[in-house]
């Protein structure tokens, strides 16, 4: 077995408690000393993952396809809300303030739009793909600004610093569960996706036997009472095994989005 497994997440900070609980449970199941790396910026977490200093990590689908030759897939979450159809997918909900005049994506020409960061599929890549697919071009938004996180994008929306943003649907659901009053202050005008759910990955430096045990621990989490509680608290049903080809749709969206940028 491995000497130590370091877990982390490069997903939204609101999911940190879930990730910490998951890391503790899996470490115990595998009888491997484990720790959760959660006190450093997500950019450094990616660097540590690339170096194999973090061995198990939850990452966005877009960074995965960039690193797919250097990481092994474990599993991706299946959310419990019926909108996900029992599949390991998620959406990008395009939200505006409830009192705004915007009713559709087509109303957003010239608006101020925030995306979380350029490495995000849900907040950045899928938006660029939609613009390219619909032939809307570079200058569609009046301002196209980086917020740093989905939470920041939502805060800026509520503070009227921006007009609209695309938020990972699972993150938005967690945020609204924590602060239900926000539900009355925002409105979804369109939904982009579905996209394959962000995967948990393992660095190839981890011994093959441990990688197999990790996969089994993820896939069987819903069969364990403690695992069921952890999943339920995060709005999840279970984990599903994923293959690299499951992320081909993100590769294709990135290709189309990048083709717009070159025009």
C-alpha positions, 0 to 999 in steps of 0.5 A: 500500500501507499505510504501516504495519500494526499487528497485535495479538490480544485472545485468550488470552496463550498465543497471542501467539507464534503471533500475532507469527509470523503478523504477521511472515509476512503483513507480509513477504508484503505487503511492508508494514512491520508490527509486533505490539502485544503489550506493553499490556493487551487492553482498550487493544488494543481501544481502539486497534483502535476508533481504527484505531491497530491495523489487524489484530486477532484478537478474540472473536466477541462483541466482533466482533458489537458492532463488526460495523458498524465492522470488516471480517472477514478469516478465522477458524482451522480447528483440526486436531483431529478434534473440529472437523470441519474447520470454523471453530468451537470449543467451551467445555469445562466443566471441574472437578477430576478428584477432584471429585464433579461429573459434569454441569452439573446437579451445579453448582447452588450451586457456585463458578464463574469466568468469564474476563471479560464480553466473552468469548463462550467463558467468559461469554456462552455460559454465560449462554446455557446457563443461560437456555436450560435455565431455570436462572436467575440464582442457579444458581451459589453464586458467579459470579466474574471471573478475568480470563483463561482461564489464571487460571480454570484456575489457580483451579480447580487451587488449589481456589478455584473448582469449575468454569469454561468454557474456550475449547477451543482455549486449553485444548488449548494449555495442556495441550500446554504442561503435559500433567501438568494433563490428569490433574488436570481433567475435562470434564463437558460441552461448550458449543457449537460456536460460530463461531471468533474472527475476525481483523478489519481496520479499514476505514481500511486501503485496500481493496487492502490489505484484499484482500491481507490476506484472500488472505494469510490464506487461502493461509497453509496453502500456504506452508511457513513458514505451515504451520509457524506453523499447525501449532504453533498446532494449526491446519489453515488459515484460512477466510473468514467472513461476518457472518452466520456470527456470527448464532448468537452474536448470538442467544445474546447475545439469549437470555442478556440476556433472562435478565438482564432477568427 
